[in-house]
């Protein structure tokens, strides 16, 4: 030990430098190498996992379509929407479904019955589409037909042999499972490829099996995306059957099977297909029963991922060679080692030279420090050079001078510091009192040591003196908002202080001086001095307004702003909560308000809004608190009814329809199309019940559309007639004159009927007028004229909205066009104007002249004067001569 003390600082520094450099370089090199290797392994593992996930995603997409096809169309066969025994209905159904999925993987869509019949559509080897049929008419043989332009079976393309779908693996698997299932893999009957079928049993209403719906696909396409995904990463991948080890697909391009001379397939296992890395990975995993471990001794990063579905138990195996990432690391480490060794040696040489030159003046500095330590404050160090040691000597001299001055002025400085502390305290209190936030502090026992003005005001006190020294937990934080006591052990502020942690809360209250609570948001932090907790500082704000705003936002996020009902988001949350056995049976009513679009188009969105609000009132009046009502779309409503069976639900629907019969919005008779379904078993989800109810609603809406449309037009025209007897008389007169003119022109009976109806309804658009315009007299000008001209557009929109009147909408739109092209709304002229519109113009013009007091002869002369400008000359002449039976020549002479 004594020998070590005699070693010079220079030598000790040199030894420490060498030791430090060696340790640092070794440690850094080890860390860098470990990080490089770890990063390489992590990247490889991540890449293998990502590849497996991408493969899984693409497999999901690949096999998902067949299963989705079955699930999407099963109800159409089960409910009889598609009559499987109607050739026209059946063939259009299968061809349209197969045509909707153009991918080459899906080659057939079919339905086999429990009677052994087999129907469907397929893609033949040439890529064309054919109809499949196998029933008593084909004597149990499978016949294939070409497809006509009308989506029907055409000529026989091929007659195959006997075929019974009930013997096929996909049919047997679906029948046994009772749900959607995938078949075992089998060979395509024409193409040299493996095939997989998605099968779904279809049951009758009594629960008996009706048959099995099958969508059949080839598996060759999986190789393509497997090869693409693996090659992008320099990896290899294979998909195998987990139990048998037989290949389904691989990324190497090697075959997954061989075809025998008799056309059968020999499946290849992963061990036999020729890729050593994938074979080793599978041998290790299947032998050990462990999946997910890397074969590092083999230089491989391996990832295993199971892919299981009903009828499918596959394993995805991916391998990435370690050499992709580690080869460059070893080369870089060798080169880095050479550079580090050279730099290390050079550093030692430079260090030795510089220490000998630079550390000489230290002896003088040491001598001076010894004198200073002995009390000689006048001693100063000699400055040899203007380098670091020279600056150190100057700094030492400055320090000595400063120490000397401090001794001389220490008493004066103590006084000054005492005054500054007092000023700082006052300044701190001013800052605290200037903040908007309330702030108070306590000692370690929770007793108040200060409180700013905001805190005093918010807590309802007059001065800080009322709080100082008092325990603030007992004074302001003793209870929750509902009066439940808060113990000191349960107080979050005191608990955080004991642990030396900060805490935050926005759901508690402080109690004011008058005993009322105030909702606050606070932050509490301990005060620490010399490692010891000496108190707590709490900042807080009044949180009442924020709570109210949050509650308002929460309300808006779950309610429809127009009707006040719940919205779709709230309903979706309720559906998930309601899917429990204790609430069964659960019924769902799905409704669609009739006439909303028409009301918006004709009377404006304010009328449509009124219709929706009235619908909400009706639903709330009938349902009450027995269920949850929500507006889920523009004109769609849905009702969830827990613990409600079919009979009770039907009763509610009857009450709703009865209530709608009593309501009218503008001229629109309100109504609603409804469907419902009841979930009385845990095997059926509420989501499926909602879908069934929506389907039933659309079915009712479709079936009742024609009756509703006819009733709606009648109600609108009668509403107009109730408001104006003049318009009603005019409509009957014009209709009668139109019918007579049509017969005079020898039009067909169907055109005469269409003309009569158009004449009767030609002014239906006036239903949007105010009453003052309905009974107008004299010529309209300005804004009133523009408003009046809109009635033809309104009439067009009304009539075009219904199937029965759509054919006369164009006629009504053009009945104010003029022969000379100056009419409205489009400025048509002569033959551009529809014939029936020109006839209505003549009939209407004559009736208006008669209504203004002219005799039949005077009205006829006025009509003649307007022929060729306003009216069609030929129709005007035929009207006067054949309908009115007047001599047009004598009338013209009389006019002259």
Secondary structure, 3 states (H helix, E strand, C coil): CHHHHCCCHHHHHHHHHHHHHHHHHHHHHHHHHHHHHHHHHHHHHHHHHHHHHHHHHHHHHHHHHHHHHHHHHHHHHHCCCCCCCCHHHHHHHHHHHHHHCCCCCEEEEEEEECCCCEEEEEECCCCCEEEEEECHHHCCEEEEEEECCCCCEEEEEEEEEECCHHHCHHHHHHHHHCCCEECCCEECCCCCCEEEEEEEEEECCCCCEEEEEEEEEECHHHHHHHHHHHHCCCCEEEEEECCCCEEEEECCCCCCEEECCCCCEEECECCCCCCHHHHHHHHHHHHHCCCCCCEHHHCEEEEEEEEEECCEEEEEEEEEECHHHHHHHHHHHHHHHHHHHHHHHHHHHHHHHHHHHHCCCHHHHHHHHHHHHCCCCCCCCCCCCCCHHHHHHHHHHHHHHHHHHHHHHHHHHHHHHHHHHHHHHHHHHHHHHHCCCEEEEEECCCEEEEECHHHHHHHCCCCHHHCCCCEHHHHHCCECCCCCECCCCCCHHHHHHHHCCCEEEEEEEEECCCCCEEEEEEEEEEEEECCEEEEEEEEEEECHHHHHHHHHHHHHHHECCCCCCECHHHHHHHHHHHCCHHHCCEEEEEEEEECHHHHHHHHCHHHHHHHHHHHHHHHHHHHHHHCEEEECCCCEEEEEECCCCHHHHHHHHHHHHHHHHCCEECCEECEEEEEEEEECCCCCCHHHHHHHHHHHHHHHHHHHHHHHHHHHHHHHHHHHHHHCHHHHHHHHHHHHHHHHHHHHCCCCHHHHHHHHHHHHHCCHHHHHCCHHHHCCCCCCCHHHHHHHHCHHHHHHHHHHCCCCCHHHHHHHHCCCCCCCCCCCCCCCCHHHCCHHHHHHHHHHHHHHHHHCCCCHHHHHHHHHHHECCCECHHHHHHHHHHHCCCCHHHHHHHHC
